[in-house]
Amino acid sequence: MLVWAFLADAVPLYPLYALLFADSGLSAGQISALFAVWSAVGLLAEVPSGALADRFGRRTALVAAGVLQAAGYVVWLGWPGFTGFAVGFAIWGLGGALRSGAQEALLYDGLAAVGAEAHYAGVNGWVQGAMWLAELPTAAAATLLYALGGYELAGWISVGVCLTGALLAMRLPEPSHADDADDGEPGYFATLRAGAVEAAARPDVRFPVLAVALVGGFDALEEYFPLITEGSGVPTVAVPLAMLPINVAGAVGAALGGPADRLRPGALAALTGVGMLLLGLAGMIPHPAGLAGVVLCWGSLQALLIVTEARLQHRIASRSRATATSVAALGMGLTAFGLYAAWAIGEITAVAVAGVVLAAVLPWLLRRR
């Protein structure tokens, strides 16, 4: 899974597409609207797609996710402009919904099949770290591709990368549900109901779901990294390279998710609060040096996300693991809408204030049983 995870995020358009929108004449409001379209589609498809992964296979869901992401980029390249970008985001949003619950469920059940589920936080941290590390060569490739052929060349290479990732996903091992054979194969709607009820009705699952939703929603800040970097005084052509420390911080933070899982809720909240204060400070320094605050904040946020995801996976008991995980991802999408609104109101400062509020409620969420 590490190889697939690395390639799945090695997409040259990642550090460029916000700039593509801006250079196509879109305003800040229109760019935020595109991100909102992306999130809205993900919200509508999240839980139903999780049930599809549980019913028809998590590996199949990951293959389809790669194909849909590639298709979204094809639409961008053939139909540039707000409408085309919105349609492409909608297609990509469907793919993202298929991937979000299936990936975690496939990994957890694979570990559980060999009695190693206790190591989920550490292993998932390394998987997520591989995804962040993929952005290091990707940033260099994006810079080179942009210089050689602009957004179009970077876009077509991204299509190829996504399709290659889909082919690799076909080779991921998936444990069978032999224990359920005597009960028969549950139908799609039974699978959907089982996962949704578990996530919403069981308190020991509901509170970790809420924690993942609130923490994971701040991942939407990533969409603004190119704009934050450019706003710090970095020229457009150097933005992908200037973002490398942020990507490294994401990889390191995720990899430290296993050790962070041993921290008490109060310590995790303090770590989060300090990171958000540093993020707010970065917004007050219109200089590349200010990006250090973004780096530190992002690393702490990724470690916290690994911790909350692990605590959720340990609580889920039913076969509908991808569905229950997708309920948390649905909450992440709702939180992302709040982050987009905060950015529209006060950009990085407003996001940092919202992050401090998150830190304040985190101990309550993580202590509930």
C-alpha positions as CSV (number, residue, x, y, z in Angstrom):
1,M,0.0,0.0,0.0
2,L,2.9,2.4,0.6
3,V,3.8,2.3,-3.1
4,W,0.2,3.0,-4.2
5,A,-0.1,5.7,-1.6
6,F,3.1,7.4,-2.8
7,L,1.9,7.3,-6.5
8,A,-1.7,8.3,-5.7
9,D,-0.6,11.7,-4.5
10,A,2.3,12.2,-6.9
11,V,0.1,14.4,-9.1
12,P,1.9,17.5,-10.7
13,L,-1.4,19.5,-10.7
14,Y,-1.7,19.5,-6.9
15,P,0.7,22.5,-6.3
16,L,-0.6,24.3,-9.4
17,Y,-4.3,24.1,-9.7
18,A,-5.2,27.0,-7.4
19,L,-2.8,29.1,-9.5
20,L,-4.4,27.7,-12.7
21,F,-7.8,29.0,-11.5
22,A,-6.3,32.4,-10.6
23,D,-4.4,32.7,-13.9
24,S,-7.6,31.8,-15.8
25,G,-9.2,35.0,-14.5
26,L,-11.2,33.6,-11.5
27,S,-11.6,35.8,-8.5
28,A,-10.9,34.7,-4.9
29,G,-14.6,34.2,-4.4
30,Q,-14.9,32.0,-7.5
31,I,-12.0,29.9,-6.4
32,S,-13.6,29.3,-3.0
33,A,-16.8,28.5,-4.8
34,L,-15.0,25.8,-6.8
35,F,-13.6,24.3,-3.6
36,A,-17.2,24.4,-2.2
37,V,-18.5,22.5,-5.3
38,W,-15.8,19.9,-4.7
39,S,-16.8,19.6,-1.1
40,A,-20.6,19.6,-1.8
41,V,-20.3,16.6,-4.2
42,G,-18.1,14.8,-1.7
43,L,-20.7,15.4,1.0
44,L,-23.6,14.0,-1.1
45,A,-21.6,11.0,-2.3
46,E,-19.5,10.3,0.9
47,V,-21.7,7.8,2.9
48,P,-23.3,6.1,-0.2
49,S,-19.9,5.6,-1.7
50,G,-18.6,4.1,1.6
51,A,-21.4,1.6,1.5
52,L,-20.5,0.8,-2.1
53,A,-16.9,0.0,-1.0
54,D,-18.2,-2.2,1.8
55,R,-20.6,-4.0,-0.4
56,F,-18.6,-4.4,-3.6
57,G,-15.0,-4.2,-2.4
58,R,-12.7,-1.5,-1.0
59,R,-10.0,-2.3,-3.7
60,T,-12.6,-1.8,-6.5
61,A,-13.5,1.6,-4.9
62,L,-9.9,2.7,-5.0
63,V,-9.5,1.7,-8.7
64,A,-12.7,3.7,-9.6
65,A,-11.5,6.7,-7.6
66,G,-8.3,6.9,-9.6
67,V,-10.2,6.7,-12.9
68,L,-12.6,9.4,-11.9
69,Q,-9.9,11.8,-10.7
70,A,-8.2,11.4,-14.1
71,A,-11.5,12.1,-15.8
72,G,-11.9,15.3,-13.8
73,Y,-8.5,16.6,-15.0
74,V,-9.4,15.8,-18.6
75,V,-12.5,18.0,-18.2
76,W,-10.3,20.9,-16.8
77,L,-8.0,20.6,-19.8
78,G,-10.7,20.5,-22.4
79,W,-13.0,23.0,-20.9
80,P,-11.1,25.7,-19.0
81,G,-13.2,28.3,-17.2
82,F,-15.4,28.4,-14.1
83,T,-18.0,26.0,-15.4
84,G,-15.5,23.5,-16.7
85,F,-13.5,23.6,-13.5
86,A,-16.7,23.1,-11.5
87,V,-17.7,20.0,-13.6
88,G,-14.1,18.6,-13.2
89,F,-14.2,19.1,-9.5
90,A,-17.6,17.4,-9.3
91,I,-16.2,14.3,-11.1
92,W,-13.1,14.3,-8.9
93,G,-15.3,14.8,-5.8
94,L,-17.0,11.5,-6.7
95,G,-13.6,9.8,-6.9
96,G,-12.5,11.3,-3.6
97,A,-15.6,10.0,-1.9
98,L,-15.0,6.5,-3.1
99,R,-11.4,6.7,-1.8
100,S,-11.9,8.2,1.6
101,G,-13.6,5.4,3.5
102,A,-12.3,2.5,1.5
103,Q,-8.6,3.3,2.1
104,E,-8.8,3.3,5.9
105,A,-11.1,0.2,6.0
106,L,-8.9,-1.7,3.6
107,L,-5.8,-1.0,5.7
108,Y,-7.4,-1.7,9.1
109,D,-9.0,-4.9,8.1
110,G,-5.8,-6.0,6.5
111,L,-4.0,-5.5,9.8
112,A,-6.8,-7.1,11.7
113,A,-6.6,-10.2,9.5
114,V,-3.1,-10.9,10.9
115,G,-3.8,-9.7,14.4
116,A,-1.9,-6.4,14.1
117,E,-4.8,-3.9,14.3
118,A,-3.1,-2.3,17.4
119,H,-0.4,-1.0,15.1
120,Y,-3.0,0.9,12.9
121,A,-2.0,4.4,14.0
122,G,1.7,3.8,13.3
123,V,1.1,2.0,9.9
124,N,-1.5,4.6,8.8
125,G,0.9,7.3,9.8
126,W,3.5,5.9,7.5
127,V,1.0,5.5,4.7
128,Q,-0.1,9.1,5.0
129,G,3.5,10.1,5.3
130,A,4.2,8.4,2.0
131,M,1.5,10.5,0.4
132,W,3.1,13.7,1.7
133,L,6.6,12.6,0.7
134,A,5.2,12.0,-2.8
135,E,4.7,15.8,-3.1
136,L,8.4,16.4,-2.8
137,P,9.4,15.0,-6.3
138,T,5.9,16.2,-7.5
139,A,6.8,19.8,-6.6
140,A,10.0,19.6,-8.6
141,A,8.2,17.9,-11.5
142,A,5.5,20.6,-11.4
143,T,8.0,23.3,-11.6
144,L,9.7,21.7,-14.5
145,L,6.5,20.8,-16.4
146,Y,5.1,24.3,-15.9
147,A,8.3,25.8,-17.3
148,L,8.3,23.4,-20.3
149,G,4.6,23.3,-21.2
150,G,2.6,25.3,-18.7
151,Y,-0.5,24.0,-17.0
152,E,-1.5,21.8,-20.0
153,L,1.6,19.6,-19.9
154,A,1.3,19.3,-16.1
155,G,-2.4,18.4,-16.5
156,W,-1.9,15.6,-19.0
157,I,0.9,14.1,-17.0
158,S,-1.4,14.2,-13.9
159,V,-4.0,12.2,-15.9
160,G,-1.4,9.5,-16.6
161,V,-0.4,9.4,-13.0
162,C,-3.9,8.9,-11.8
163,L,-4.6,6.1,-14.2
164,T,-1.3,4.4,-13.2
165,G,-2.4,4.6,-9.6
166,A,-5.7,2.9,-10.5
167,L,-3.8,0.1,-12.1
168,L,-1.7,-0.3,-9.0
169,A,-4.8,-0.3,-6.8
170,M,-6.0,-3.4,-8.6
171,R,-3.1,-5.3,-7.0
172,L,-3.7,-4.3,-3.4
173,P,-4.6,-7.3,-1.2
174,E,-8.1,-7.3,0.3
175,P,-9.1,-9.8,3.1
176,S,-12.3,-11.7,2.6
177,H,-15.3,-11.6,5.0
178,A,-15.4,-15.3,5.5
179,D,-16.9,-15.0,8.9
180,D,-20.0,-13.5,7.4
181,A,-20.6,-16.3,5.0
182,D,-23.2,-18.1,7.2
183,D,-25.2,-14.9,7.4
184,G,-25.3,-14.4,3.7
185,E,-24.0,-11.4,1.8
186,P,-25.8,-8.2,3.1
187,G,-27.4,-6.0,0.4
188,Y,-26.3,-2.5,-0.4
189,F,-29.0,-0.7,1.8
190,A,-28.4,-3.1,4.7
191,T,-24.7,-2.3,4.5
192,L,-25.4,1.4,4.3
193,R,-27.8,1.3,7.3
194,A,-25.4,-0.7,9.5
195,G,-22.5,1.7,9.0
196,A,-24.6,4.8,9.4
197,V,-26.4,3.6,12.6
198,E,-23.1,2.5,14.2
199,A,-21.5,5.9,13.6
200,A,-24.5,7.9,14.8
201,A,-26.1,5.8,17.5
202,R,-23.2,4.4,19.5
203,P,-21.6,7.0,21.8
204,D,-18.2,5.3,21.9
205,V,-18.1,5.7,18.1
206,R,-20.0,8.9,17.7
207,F,-17.5,11.1,19.6
208,P,-14.4,9.8,17.7
209,V,-16.4,10.4,14.5
210,L,-17.0,14.0,15.5
211,A,-13.3,14.4,16.5
212,V,-12.2,13.1,13.0
213,A,-14.7,15.4,11.3
214,L,-13.5,18.5,13.1
215,V,-9.8,17.8,12.8
216,G,-9.9,16.4,9.2
217,G,-11.9,19.4,8.0
218,F,-8.9,21.6,8.5
219,D,-7.2,19.5,5.7
220,A,-9.0,21.9,3.4
221,L,-6.4,24.5,4.3
222,E,-4.1,22.7,1.9
223,E,-6.0,24.1,-1.0
224,Y,-4.8,27.6,0.0
225,F,-1.1,26.7,0.4
226,P,-0.2,28.0,-3.1
227,L,-2.0,31.2,-2.4
228,I,-0.4,31.5,1.0
229,T,3.0,30.9,-0.4
230,E,2.6,33.3,-3.3
231,G,1.2,35.9,-0.8
232,S,4.4,35.6,1.3
233,G,6.4,37.0,-1.6
234,V,7.4,33.9,-3.5
235,P,7.2,34.2,-7.4
236,T,4.7,31.9,-9.1
237,V,7.3,29.7,-10.8
238,A,8.9,29.0,-7.4
239,V,5.7,28.3,-5.5
240,P,5.9,24.4,-5.8
241,L,9.4,24.3,-4.5
242,A,8.7,26.8,-1.7
243,M,5.9,24.6,-0.5
244,L,8.3,21.6,0.0
245,P,8.8,22.3,3.8
246,I,5.1,22.2,4.3
247,N,4.9,18.8,2.6
248,V,7.8,17.5,4.6
249,A,6.1,18.7,7.8
250,G,3.0,16.8,6.7
251,A,5.0,13.6,6.2
252,V,6.8,13.9,9.5
253,G,3.7,14.8,11.4
254,A,1.8,11.8,9.9
255,A,4.7,9.5,10.6
256,L,4.7,10.7,14.3
257,G,1.0,9.9,14.6
258,G,1.8,6.5,16.2
259,P,3.8,8.0,19.0
260,A,1.3,10.9,19.3
261,D,-1.4,8.3,19.9
262,R,0.1,7.8,23.4
263,L,-0.4,11.4,24.4
264,R,-3.2,12.5,26.7
265,P,-6.1,14.6,25.3
266,G,-4.8,17.7,27.1
267,A,-1.4,17.4,25.5
268,L,-2.9,16.9,22.1
269,A,-5.1,20.0,22.6
270,A,-2.1,22.1,23.6
271,L,-0.1,20.9,20.6
272,T,-3.0,21.9,18.4
273,G,-3.5,25.3,20.0
274,V,0.2,26.2,19.7
275,G,0.2,25.2,16.0
276,M,-2.9,27.3,15.3
277,L,-1.3,30.3,17.0
278,L,1.8,29.9,14.8
279,L,-0.5,29.8,11.8
280,G,-2.1,33.1,12.7
281,L,1.4,34.6,13.3
282,A,2.4,33.5,9.8
283,G,-0.5,35.5,8.3
284,M,1.0,38.6,9.9
285,I,4.4,38.2,8.3
286,P,4.3,39.0,4.6
287,H,7.7,37.4,4.0
288,P,8.8,33.8,3.1
289,A,10.1,33.4,6.6
290,G,6.5,33.5,7.8
291,L,5.9,30.1,6.2
292,A,7.6,28.5,9.2
293,G,4.4,29.0,11.2
294,V,2.5,27.2,8.4
295,V,5.0,24.4,8.5
296,L,4.8,23.8,12.2
297,C,1.0,24.0,12.3
298,W,0.6,21.6,9.4
299,G,2.9,19.0,11.0
300,S,1.0,19.0,14.3
301,L,-2.4,18.9,12.5
302,Q,-1.4,15.8,10.5
303,A,-0.2,14.0,13.7
304,L,-3.5,14.8,15.4
305,L,-5.5,13.5,12.4
306,I,-3.7,10.2,12.6
307,V,-4.5,9.9,16.3
308,T,-8.2,10.7,15.9
309,E,-8.6,8.3,12.9
310,A,-6.9,5.5,14.8
311,R,-9.2,6.0,17.8
312,L,-12.2,5.8,15.5
313,Q,-11.1,2.7,13.7
314,H,-10.6,0.9,17.0
315,R,-14.2,1.6,18.0
316,I,-15.9,0.4,14.8
317,A,-17.2,-3.1,15.2
318,S,-19.4,-3.8,12.2
319,R,-18.5,-5.1,8.8
320,S,-19.6,-1.7,7.3
321,R,-16.3,-0.1,8.3
322,A,-15.9,2.0,5.1
323,T,-19.5,3.3,5.6
324,A,-18.9,4.3,9.2
325,T,-15.6,5.9,8.3
326,S,-17.4,7.8,5.5
327,V,-19.8,9.3,8.0
328,A,-16.7,10.9,9.6
329,A,-15.5,12.0,6.2
330,L,-18.9,13.6,5.6
331,G,-18.4,15.6,8.8
332,M,-14.9,16.6,7.5
333,G,-16.6,18.0,4.4
334,L,-19.0,20.1,6.5
335,T,-16.1,21.4,8.5
336,A,-14.3,22.2,5.3
337,F,-17.2,24.5,4.3
338,G,-16.7,26.3,7.5
339,L,-13.0,26.7,6.7
340,Y,-13.8,28.1,3.3
341,A,-16.1,30.6,4.8
342,A,-13.5,31.6,7.4
343,W,-11.0,32.1,4.6
344,A,-13.4,34.3,2.7
345,I,-14.0,36.4,5.8
346,G,-10.5,36.8,7.2
347,E,-8.2,34.4,5.3
348,I,-5.4,32.8,7.3
349,T,-6.2,34.7,10.6
350,A,-9.8,33.6,10.7
351,V,-8.7,30.0,10.0
352,A,-6.3,30.2,12.9
353,V,-9.0,31.5,15.3
354,A,-11.2,28.6,14.3
355,G,-8.3,26.2,15.0
356,V,-7.9,27.6,18.5
357,V,-11.6,26.8,19.1
358,L,-11.0,23.3,17.9
359,A,-8.1,22.9,20.4
360,A,-10.4,24.0,23.2
361,V,-13.0,21.4,22.5
362,L,-10.6,18.5,21.7
363,P,-10.1,17.2,25.2
364,W,-13.9,16.8,25.7
365,L,-14.2,14.8,22.5
366,L,-11.3,12.5,23.1
367,R,-12.2,11.8,26.7
368,R,-15.7,10.7,26.0
369,R,-16.4,6.9,26.1
